[in-house]
Amino acid sequence: MDPKLLEILVCPLCKGPLVFKKIEQELICKADRLAFQVKDDIPVMLAEEARKIPPEEEI
């Protein structure tokens, strides 16, 4: 994932910062507890495609 791209990407819902999890290939929004998948170095920033992070999963 390009570090410059990470600097400008925000959550499409709350416009908050995202954290990149390299092993899982996901961009995480801690505020909304959503994980956006990164496929072939392209982030899928659609809310309806995001994985909801359950309360018991630590972020």
N, CA, C, O and CB atoms as a CASP TS submission, in Angstrom:
PFRMAT TS
TARGET T0000
AUTHOR 0000-0000-0000
METHOD Language model
MODEL 1
PARENT N/A
ATOM      1  N   MET     1       0.846  -1.175   0.000  1.00  0.00           N
ATOM      2  CA  MET     1       0.000   0.000   0.000  1.00  0.00           C
ATOM      3  C   MET     1       0.895   1.243   0.000  1.00  0.00           C
ATOM      4  O   MET     1       1.802   1.369   0.822  1.00  0.00           O
ATOM      5  CB  MET     1      -0.964  -0.004   1.225  1.00  0.00           C
ATOM      6  N   ASP     2       0.629   2.134  -0.914  1.00  0.00           N
ATOM      7  CA  ASP     2       1.423   3.350  -1.058  1.00  0.00           C
ATOM      8  C   ASP     2       1.207   4.272   0.153  1.00  0.00           C
ATOM      9  O   ASP     2       0.071   4.653   0.437  1.00  0.00           O
ATOM     10  CB  ASP     2       1.056   4.084  -2.374  1.00  0.00           C
ATOM     11  N   PRO     3       2.279   4.631   0.865  1.00  0.00           N
ATOM     12  CA  PRO     3       2.140   5.498   2.048  1.00  0.00           C
ATOM     13  C   PRO     3       1.489   6.857   1.735  1.00  0.00           C
ATOM     14  O   PRO     3       0.768   7.400   2.573  1.00  0.00           O
ATOM     15  CB  PRO     3       3.507   5.731   2.670  1.00  0.00           C
ATOM     16  N   LYS     4       1.732   7.396   0.560  1.00  0.00           N
ATOM     17  CA  LYS     4       1.124   8.683   0.194  1.00  0.00           C
ATOM     18  C   LYS     4      -0.385   8.549   0.045  1.00  0.00           C
ATOM     19  O   LYS     4      -1.132   9.464   0.392  1.00  0.00           O
ATOM     20  CB  LYS     4       1.735   9.217  -1.112  1.00  0.00           C
ATOM     21  N   LEU     5      -0.831   7.410  -0.472  1.00  0.00           N
ATOM     22  CA  LEU     5      -2.269   7.156  -0.599  1.00  0.00           C
ATOM     23  C   LEU     5      -2.902   7.040   0.785  1.00  0.00           C
ATOM     24  O   LEU     5      -4.004   7.539   1.010  1.00  0.00           O
ATOM     25  CB  LEU     5      -2.531   5.868  -1.423  1.00  0.00           C
ATOM     26  N   LEU     6      -2.209   6.385   1.707  1.00  0.00           N
ATOM     27  CA  LEU     6      -2.716   6.237   3.075  1.00  0.00           C
ATOM     28  C   LEU     6      -2.905   7.589   3.763  1.00  0.00           C
ATOM     29  O   LEU     6      -3.801   7.749   4.591  1.00  0.00           O
ATOM     30  CB  LEU     6      -1.764   5.368   3.896  1.00  0.00           C
ATOM     31  N   GLU     7      -2.064   8.552   3.420  1.00  0.00           N
ATOM     32  CA  GLU     7      -2.164   9.878   4.028  1.00  0.00           C
ATOM     33  C   GLU     7      -3.447  10.612   3.644  1.00  0.00           C
ATOM     34  O   GLU     7      -3.965  11.406   4.429  1.00  0.00           O
ATOM     35  CB  GLU     7      -0.970  10.711   3.633  1.00  0.00           C
ATOM     36  N   ILE     8      -3.968  10.350   2.432  1.00  0.00           N
ATOM     37  CA  ILE     8      -5.140  11.096   1.964  1.00  0.00           C
ATOM     38  C   ILE     8      -6.455  10.330   2.089  1.00  0.00           C
ATOM     39  O   ILE     8      -7.530  10.926   2.020  1.00  0.00           O
ATOM     40  CB  ILE     8      -4.941  11.491   0.536  1.00  0.00           C
ATOM     41  N   LEU     9      -6.376   9.010   2.272  1.00  0.00           N
ATOM     42  CA  LEU     9      -7.602   8.224   2.396  1.00  0.00           C
ATOM     43  C   LEU     9      -8.257   8.440   3.756  1.00  0.00           C
ATOM     44  O   LEU     9      -7.579   8.497   4.781  1.00  0.00           O
ATOM     45  CB  LEU     9      -7.306   6.735   2.185  1.00  0.00           C
ATOM     46  N   VAL    10      -9.577   8.559   3.751  1.00  0.00           N
ATOM     47  CA  VAL    10     -10.362   8.667   4.988  1.00  0.00           C
ATOM     48  C   VAL    10     -11.563   7.741   4.880  1.00  0.00           C
ATOM     49  O   VAL    10     -11.898   7.265   3.795  1.00  0.00           O
ATOM     50  CB  VAL    10     -10.819  10.143   5.250  1.00  0.00           C
ATOM     51  N   CYS    11     -12.197   7.493   5.996  1.00  0.00           N
ATOM     52  CA  CYS    11     -13.408   6.673   6.020  1.00  0.00           C
ATOM     53  C   CYS    11     -14.497   7.384   5.214  1.00  0.00           C
ATOM     54  O   CYS    11     -14.719   8.580   5.405  1.00  0.00           O
ATOM     55  CB  CYS    11     -13.883   6.407   7.491  1.00  0.00           C
ATOM     56  N   PRO    12     -15.176   6.667   4.318  1.00  0.00           N
ATOM     57  CA  PRO    12     -16.231   7.306   3.522  1.00  0.00           C
ATOM     58  C   PRO    12     -17.462   7.702   4.334  1.00  0.00           C
ATOM     59  O   PRO    12     -18.269   8.509   3.873  1.00  0.00           O
ATOM     60  CB  PRO    12     -16.651   6.384   2.416  1.00  0.00           C
ATOM     61  N   LEU    13     -17.616   7.150   5.526  1.00  0.00           N
ATOM     62  CA  LEU    13     -18.780   7.485   6.356  1.00  0.00           C
ATOM     63  C   LEU    13     -18.523   8.674   7.271  1.00  0.00           C
ATOM     64  O   LEU    13     -19.255   9.663   7.237  1.00  0.00           O
ATOM     65  CB  LEU    13     -19.184   6.288   7.189  1.00  0.00           C
ATOM     66  N   CYS    14     -17.470   8.571   8.097  1.00  0.00           N
ATOM     67  CA  CYS    14     -17.231   9.609   9.102  1.00  0.00           C
ATOM     68  C   CYS    14     -16.099  10.563   8.739  1.00  0.00           C
ATOM     69  O   CYS    14     -15.862  11.545   9.442  1.00  0.00           O
ATOM     70  CB  CYS    14     -16.928   8.969  10.420  1.00  0.00           C
ATOM     71  N   LYS    15     -15.402  10.277   7.647  1.00  0.00           N
ATOM     72  CA  LYS    15     -14.260  11.085   7.185  1.00  0.00           C
ATOM     73  C   LYS    15     -13.093  11.054   8.170  1.00  0.00           C
ATOM     74  O   LYS    15     -12.224  11.925   8.154  1.00  0.00           O
ATOM     75  CB  LYS    15     -14.697  12.531   6.959  1.00  0.00           C
ATOM     76  N   GLY    16     -13.093  10.037   9.022  1.00  0.00           N
ATOM     77  CA  GLY    16     -12.018   9.880  10.004  1.00  0.00           C
ATOM     78  C   GLY    16     -10.822   9.145   9.428  1.00  0.00           C
ATOM     79  O   GLY    16     -10.889   8.639   8.307  1.00  0.00           O
ATOM     80  N   PRO    17      -9.726   9.078  10.179  1.00  0.00           N
ATOM     81  CA  PRO    17      -8.502   8.421   9.714  1.00  0.00           C
ATOM     82  C   PRO    17      -8.668   6.904   9.628  1.00  0.00           C
ATOM     83  O   PRO    17      -9.520   6.315  10.292  1.00  0.00           O
ATOM     84  CB  PRO    17      -7.339   8.762  10.640  1.00  0.00           C
ATOM     85  N   LEU    18      -7.835   6.295   8.797  1.00  0.00           N
ATOM     86  CA  LEU    18      -7.838   4.846   8.619  1.00  0.00           C
ATOM     87  C   LEU    18      -6.476   4.289   9.012  1.00  0.00           C
ATOM     88  O   LEU    18      -5.451   4.956   8.869  1.00  0.00           O
ATOM     89  CB  LEU    18      -8.186   4.466   7.155  1.00  0.00           C
ATOM     90  N   VAL    19      -6.483   3.050   9.511  1.00  0.00           N
ATOM     91  CA  VAL    19      -5.254   2.348   9.881  1.00  0.00           C
ATOM     92  C   VAL    19      -5.125   1.154   8.950  1.00  0.00           C
ATOM     93  O   VAL    19      -6.076   0.393   8.774  1.00  0.00           O
ATOM     94  CB  VAL    19      -5.263   1.901  11.396  1.00  0.00           C
ATOM     95  N   PHE    20      -3.939   0.987   8.350  1.00  0.00           N
ATOM     96  CA  PHE    20      -3.718  -0.129   7.432  1.00  0.00           C
ATOM     97  C   PHE    20      -3.183  -1.331   8.190  1.00  0.00           C
ATOM     98  O   PHE    20      -2.160  -1.246   8.870  1.00  0.00           O
ATOM     99  CB  PHE    20      -2.746   0.271   6.308  1.00  0.00           C
ATOM    100  N   LYS    21      -3.887  -2.458   8.066  1.00  0.00           N
ATOM    101  CA  LYS    21      -3.436  -3.726   8.647  1.00  0.00           C
ATOM    102  C   LYS    21      -2.860  -4.545   7.498  1.00  0.00           C
ATOM    103  O   LYS    21      -3.601  -5.088   6.679  1.00  0.00           O
ATOM    104  CB  LYS    21      -4.617  -4.500   9.389  1.00  0.00           C
ATOM    105  N   LYS    22      -1.535  -4.629   7.446  1.00  0.00           N
ATOM    106  CA  LYS    22      -0.847  -5.236   6.306  1.00  0.00           C
ATOM    107  C   LYS    22      -1.178  -6.722   6.144  1.00  0.00           C
ATOM    108  O   LYS    22      -1.466  -7.174   5.036  1.00  0.00           O
ATOM    109  CB  LYS    22       0.653  -5.061   6.459  1.00  0.00           C
ATOM    110  N   ILE    23      -1.138  -7.471   7.223  1.00  0.00           N
ATOM    111  CA  ILE    23      -1.371  -8.917   7.139  1.00  0.00           C
ATOM    112  C   ILE    23      -2.788  -9.215   6.644  1.00  0.00           C
ATOM    113  O   ILE    23      -2.980 -10.092   5.801  1.00  0.00           O
ATOM    114  CB  ILE    23      -1.140  -9.579   8.512  1.00  0.00           C
ATOM    115  N   GLU    24      -3.782  -8.484   7.168  1.00  0.00           N
ATOM    116  CA  GLU    24      -5.167  -8.704   6.782  1.00  0.00           C
ATOM    117  C   GLU    24      -5.527  -8.012   5.465  1.00  0.00           C
ATOM    118  O   GLU    24      -6.568  -8.299   4.874  1.00  0.00           O
ATOM    119  CB  GLU    24      -6.084  -8.221   7.879  1.00  0.00           C
ATOM    120  N   GLN    25      -4.656  -7.093   5.005  1.00  0.00           N
ATOM    121  CA  GLN    25      -4.923  -6.294   3.810  1.00  0.00           C
ATOM    122  C   GLN    25      -6.252  -5.559   3.942  1.00  0.00           C
ATOM    123  O   GLN    25      -7.126  -5.651   3.080  1.00  0.00           O
ATOM    124  CB  GLN    25      -4.930  -7.183   2.557  1.00  0.00           C
ATOM    125  N   GLU    26      -6.376  -4.822   5.056  1.00  0.00           N
ATOM    126  CA  GLU    26      -7.589  -4.060   5.339  1.00  0.00           C
ATOM    127  C   GLU    26      -7.233  -2.665   5.847  1.00  0.00           C
ATOM    128  O   GLU    26      -6.210  -2.462   6.500  1.00  0.00           O
ATOM    129  CB  GLU    26      -8.465  -4.797   6.369  1.00  0.00           C
ATOM    130  N   LEU    27      -8.101  -1.720   5.530  1.00  0.00           N
ATOM    131  CA  LEU    27      -8.038  -0.384   6.102  1.00  0.00           C
ATOM    132  C   LEU    27      -9.118  -0.312   7.170  1.00  0.00           C
ATOM    133  O   LEU    27     -10.286  -0.581   6.887  1.00  0.00           O
ATOM    134  CB  LEU    27      -8.226   0.735   5.007  1.00  0.00           C
ATOM    135  N   ILE    28      -8.748   0.043   8.379  1.00  0.00           N
ATOM    136  CA  ILE    28      -9.650   0.002   9.525  1.00  0.00           C
ATOM    137  C   ILE    28     -10.065   1.411   9.932  1.00  0.00           C
ATOM    138  O   ILE    28      -9.229   2.303  10.081  1.00  0.00           O
ATOM    139  CB  ILE    28      -8.988  -0.721  10.707  1.00  0.00           C
ATOM    140  N   CYS    29     -11.378   1.594  10.108  1.00  0.00           N
ATOM    141  CA  CYS    29     -11.911   2.813  10.713  1.00  0.00           C
ATOM    142  C   CYS    29     -12.305   2.441  12.138  1.00  0.00           C
ATOM    143  O   CYS    29     -13.263   1.699  12.354  1.00  0.00           O
ATOM    144  CB  CYS    29     -13.144   3.403   9.890  1.00  0.00           C
ATOM    145  N   LYS    30     -11.555   2.965  13.109  1.00  0.00           N
ATOM    146  CA  LYS    30     -11.826   2.635  14.512  1.00  0.00           C
ATOM    147  C   LYS    30     -13.140   3.233  14.987  1.00  0.00           C
ATOM    148  O   LYS    30     -13.842   2.615  15.787  1.00  0.00           O
ATOM    149  CB  LYS    30     -10.689   3.122  15.400  1.00  0.00           C
ATOM    150  N   ALA    31     -13.484   4.417  14.511  1.00  0.00           N
ATOM    151  CA  ALA    31     -14.703   5.094  14.956  1.00  0.00           C
ATOM    152  C   ALA    31     -15.960   4.323  14.548  1.00  0.00           C
ATOM    153  O   ALA    31     -16.877   4.160  15.353  1.00  0.00           O
ATOM    154  CB  ALA    31     -14.756   6.511  14.385  1.00  0.00           C
ATOM    155  N   ASP    32     -16.004   3.851  13.304  1.00  0.00           N
ATOM    156  CA  ASP    32     -17.187   3.137  12.799  1.00  0.00           C
ATOM    157  C   ASP    32     -17.063   1.625  12.915  1.00  0.00           C
ATOM    158  O   ASP    32     -18.011   0.899  12.615  1.00  0.00           O
ATOM    159  CB  ASP    32     -17.434   3.506  11.355  1.00  0.00           C
ATOM    160  N   ARG    33     -15.887   1.143  13.352  1.00  0.00           N
ATOM    161  CA  ARG    33     -15.618  -0.293  13.469  1.00  0.00           C
ATOM    162  C   ARG    33     -15.895  -1.010  12.145  1.00  0.00           C
ATOM    163  O   ARG    33     -16.622  -2.002  12.087  1.00  0.00           O
ATOM    164  CB  ARG    33     -16.470  -0.910  14.595  1.00  0.00           C
ATOM    165  N   LEU    34     -15.288  -0.468  11.087  1.00  0.00           N
ATOM    166  CA  LEU    34     -15.410  -1.042   9.753  1.00  0.00           C
ATOM    167  C   LEU    34     -14.025  -1.362   9.205  1.00  0.00           C
ATOM    168  O   LEU    34     -13.054  -0.656   9.479  1.00  0.00           O
ATOM    169  CB  LEU    34     -16.162  -0.080   8.806  1.00  0.00           C
ATOM    170  N   ALA    35     -13.952  -2.450   8.419  1.00  0.00           N
ATOM    171  CA  ALA    35     -12.709  -2.854   7.762  1.00  0.00           C
ATOM    172  C   ALA    35     -12.951  -2.867   6.260  1.00  0.00           C
ATOM    173  O   ALA    35     -13.803  -3.602   5.760  1.00  0.00           O
ATOM    174  CB  ALA    35     -12.221  -4.257   8.267  1.00  0.00           C
ATOM    175  N   PHE    36     -12.189  -2.043   5.549  1.00  0.00           N
ATOM    176  CA  PHE    36     -12.295  -1.950   4.097  1.00  0.00           C
ATOM    177  C   PHE    36     -11.186  -2.792   3.480  1.00  0.00           C
ATOM    178  O   PHE    36     -10.009  -2.574   3.766  1.00  0.00           O
ATOM    179  CB  PHE    36     -12.208  -0.465   3.614  1.00  0.00           C
ATOM    180  N   GLN    37     -11.550  -3.744   2.644  1.00  0.00           N
ATOM    181  CA  GLN    37     -10.592  -4.657   2.038  1.00  0.00           C
ATOM    182  C   GLN    37      -9.737  -3.941   0.993  1.00  0.00           C
ATOM    183  O   GLN    37     -10.202  -3.033   0.304  1.00  0.00           O
ATOM    184  CB  GLN    37     -11.319  -5.845   1.403  1.00  0.00           C
ATOM    185  N   VAL    38      -8.476  -4.370   0.891  1.00  0.00           N
ATOM    186  CA  VAL    38      -7.569  -3.874  -0.141  1.00  0.00           C
ATOM    187  C   VAL    38      -7.294  -5.042  -1.089  1.00  0.00           C
ATOM    188  O   VAL    38      -6.716  -6.053  -0.690  1.00  0.00           O
ATOM    189  CB  VAL    38      -6.226  -3.298   0.483  1.00  0.00           C
ATOM    190  N   LYS    39      -7.713  -4.893  -2.342  1.00  0.00           N
ATOM    191  CA  LYS    39      -7.529  -5.943  -3.351  1.00  0.00           C
ATOM    192  C   LYS    39      -6.548  -5.459  -4.405  1.00  0.00           C
ATOM    193  O   LYS    39      -6.779  -4.437  -5.051  1.00  0.00           O
ATOM    194  CB  LYS    39      -8.884  -6.339  -4.005  1.00  0.00           C
ATOM    195  N   ASP    40      -5.453  -6.191  -4.581  1.00  0.00           N
ATOM    196  CA  ASP    40      -4.426  -5.834  -5.579  1.00  0.00           C
ATOM    197  C   ASP    40      -3.955  -4.388  -5.399  1.00  0.00           C
ATOM    198  O   ASP    40      -3.811  -3.651  -6.374  1.00  0.00           O
ATOM    199  CB  ASP    40      -4.975  -6.031  -7.010  1.00  0.00           C
ATOM    200  N   ASP    41      -3.719  -3.991  -4.149  1.00  0.00           N
ATOM    201  CA  ASP    41      -3.269  -2.640  -3.788  1.00  0.00           C
ATOM    202  C   ASP    41      -4.301  -1.550  -4.069  1.00  0.00           C
ATOM    203  O   ASP    41      -3.958  -0.368  -4.091  1.00  0.00           O
ATOM    204  CB  ASP    41      -2.004  -2.318  -4.527  1.00  0.00           C
ATOM    205  N   ILE    42      -5.552  -1.932  -4.285  1.00  0.00           N
ATOM    206  CA  ILE    42      -6.626  -0.959  -4.507  1.00  0.00           C
ATOM    207  C   ILE    42      -7.635  -1.093  -3.373  1.00  0.00           C
ATOM    208  O   ILE    42      -8.248  -2.150  -3.220  1.00  0.00           O
ATOM    209  CB  ILE    42      -7.315  -1.174  -5.902  1.00  0.00           C
ATOM    210  N   PRO    43      -7.822  -0.037  -2.572  1.00  0.00           N
ATOM    211  CA  PRO    43      -8.789  -0.105  -1.477  1.00  0.00           C
ATOM    212  C   PRO    43     -10.228  -0.051  -1.996  1.00  0.00           C
ATOM    213  O   PRO    43     -10.566   0.762  -2.856  1.00  0.00           O
ATOM    214  CB  PRO    43      -8.546   1.038  -0.487  1.00  0.00           C
ATOM    215  N   VAL    44     -11.054  -0.928  -1.458  1.00  0.00           N
ATOM    216  CA  VAL    44     -12.484  -0.947  -1.792  1.00  0.00           C
ATOM    217  C   VAL    44     -13.182  -0.117  -0.718  1.00  0.00           C
ATOM    218  O   VAL    44     -13.448  -0.603   0.381  1.00  0.00           O
ATOM    219  CB  VAL    44     -13.068  -2.436  -1.863  1.00  0.00           C
ATOM    220  N   MET    45     -13.473   1.136  -1.049  1.00  0.00           N
ATOM    221  CA  MET    45     -13.965   2.098  -0.058  1.00  0.00           C
ATOM    222  C   MET    45     -15.489   2.251  -0.096  1.00  0.00           C
ATOM    223  O   MET    45     -16.005   3.357   0.068  1.00  0.00           O
ATOM    224  CB  MET    45     -13.311   3.452  -0.284  1.00  0.00           C
ATOM    225  N   LEU    46     -16.195   1.169  -0.307  1.00  0.00           N
ATOM    226  CA  LEU    46     -17.652   1.182  -0.311  1.00  0.00           C
ATOM    227  C   LEU    46     -18.159   0.683   1.035  1.00  0.00           C
ATOM    228  O   LEU    46     -17.783  -0.400   1.483  1.00  0.00           O
ATOM    229  CB  LEU    46     -18.214   0.315  -1.469  1.00  0.00           C
ATOM    230  N   ALA    47     -19.007   1.469   1.673  1.00  0.00           N
ATOM    231  CA  ALA    47     -19.521   1.107   2.995  1.00  0.00           C
ATOM    232  C   ALA    47     -20.263  -0.230   2.966  1.00  0.00           C
ATOM    233  O   ALA    47     -20.162  -1.020   3.905  1.00  0.00           O
ATOM    234  CB  ALA    47     -20.447   2.203   3.518  1.00  0.00           C
ATOM    235  N   GLU    48     -21.004  -0.479   1.892  1.00  0.00           N
ATOM    236  CA  GLU    48     -21.759  -1.729   1.811  1.00  0.00           C
ATOM    237  C   GLU    48     -20.858  -2.953   1.596  1.00  0.00           C
ATOM    238  O   GLU    48     -21.305  -4.083   1.796  1.00  0.00           O
ATOM    239  CB  GLU    48     -22.773  -1.640   0.685  1.00  0.00           C
ATOM    240  N   GLU    49     -19.605  -2.747   1.197  1.00  0.00           N
ATOM    241  CA  GLU    49     -18.646  -3.847   1.001  1.00  0.00           C
ATOM    242  C   GLU    49     -17.762  -4.039   2.233  1.00  0.00           C
ATOM    243  O   GLU    49     -17.034  -5.028   2.318  1.00  0.00           O
ATOM    244  CB  GLU    49     -17.768  -3.578  -0.235  1.00  0.00           C
ATOM    245  N   ALA    50     -17.816  -3.119   3.174  1.00  0.00           N
ATOM    246  CA  ALA    50     -16.942  -3.167   4.353  1.00  0.00           C
ATOM    247  C   ALA    50     -17.383  -4.261   5.320  1.00  0.00           C
ATOM    248  O   ALA    50     -18.563  -4.593   5.429  1.00  0.00           O
ATOM    249  CB  ALA    50     -16.932  -1.807   5.069  1.00  0.00           C
ATOM    250  N   ARG    51     -16.381  -4.808   6.021  1.00  0.00           N
ATOM    251  CA  ARG    51     -16.650  -5.820   7.043  1.00  0.00           C
ATOM    252  C   ARG    51     -16.874  -5.088   8.361  1.00  0.00           C
ATOM    253  O   ARG    51     -16.082  -4.234   8.758  1.00  0.00           O
ATOM    254  CB  ARG    51     -15.470  -6.864   7.157  1.00  0.00           C
ATOM    255  N   LYS    52     -17.966  -5.440   9.027  1.00  0.00           N
ATOM    256  CA  LYS    52     -18.242  -4.865  10.343  1.00  0.00           C
ATOM    257  C   LYS    52     -17.387  -5.607  11.365  1.00  0.00           C
ATOM    258  O   LYS    52     -17.375  -6.837  11.418  1.00  0.00           O
ATOM    259  CB  LYS    52     -19.772  -4.958  10.703  1.00  0.00           C
ATOM    260  N   ILE    53     -16.680  -4.836  12.168  1.00  0.00           N
ATOM    261  CA  ILE    53     -15.808  -5.425  13.181  1.00  0.00           C
ATOM    262  C   ILE    53     -16.626  -5.634  14.449  1.00  0.00           C
ATOM    263  O   ILE    53     -17.135  -4.672  15.025  1.00  0.00           O
ATOM    264  CB  ILE    53     -14.557  -4.519  13.459  1.00  0.00           C
ATOM    265  N   PRO    54     -16.757  -6.896  14.891  1.00  0.00           N
ATOM    266  CA  PRO    54     -17.561  -7.162  16.084  1.00  0.00           C
ATOM    267  C   PRO    54     -16.928  -6.549  17.335  1.00  0.00           C
ATOM    268  O   PRO    54     -15.714  -6.348  17.385  1.00  0.00           O
ATOM    269  CB  PRO    54     -17.741  -8.670  16.274  1.00  0.00           C
ATOM    270  N   PRO    55     -17.752  -6.253  18.345  1.00  0.00           N
ATOM    271  CA  PRO    55     -17.244  -5.612  19.576  1.00  0.00           C
ATOM    272  C   PRO    55     -16.154  -6.399  20.278  1.00  0.00           C
ATOM    273  O   PRO    55     -15.288  -5.808  20.923  1.00  0.00           O
ATOM    274  CB  PRO    55     -18.370  -5.397  20.536  1.00  0.00           C
ATOM    275  N   GLU    56     -16.179  -7.729  20.165  1.00  0.00           N
ATOM    276  CA  GLU    56     -15.177  -8.533  20.854  1.00  0.00           C
ATOM    277  C   GLU    56     -13.827  -8.561  20.137  1.00  0.00           C
ATOM    278  O   GLU    56     -12.830  -8.992  20.716  1.00  0.00           O
ATOM    279  CB  GLU    56     -15.685  -9.936  21.016  1.00  0.00           C
ATOM    280  N   GLU    57     -13.786  -8.107  18.890  1.00  0.00           N
ATOM    281  CA  GLU    57     -12.525  -8.077  18.139  1.00  0.00           C
ATOM    282  C   GLU    57     -11.785  -6.776  18.437  1.00  0.00           C
ATOM    283  O   GLU    57     -12.339  -5.682  18.324  1.00  0.00           O
ATOM    284  CB  GLU    57     -12.784  -8.219  16.608  1.00  0.00           C
ATOM    285  N   GLU    58     -10.529  -6.925  18.816  1.00  0.00           N
ATOM    286  CA  GLU    58      -9.706  -5.757  19.143  1.00  0.00           C
ATOM    287  C   GLU    58      -9.167  -5.100  17.877  1.00  0.00           C
ATOM    288  O   GLU    58      -8.772  -5.779  16.929  1.00  0.00           O
ATOM    289  CB  GLU    58      -8.543  -6.159  20.065  1.00  0.00           C
ATOM    290  N   ILE    59      -9.157  -3.772  17.878  1.00  0.00           N
ATOM    291  CA  ILE    59      -8.599  -3.038  16.734  1.00  0.00           C
ATOM    292  C   ILE    59      -7.429  -2.190  17.139  1.00  0.00           C
ATOM    293  O   ILE    59      -6.841  -1.507  16.300  1.00  0.00           O
ATOM    294  CB  ILE    59      -9.654  -2.167  16.090  1.00  0.00           C
TER
END
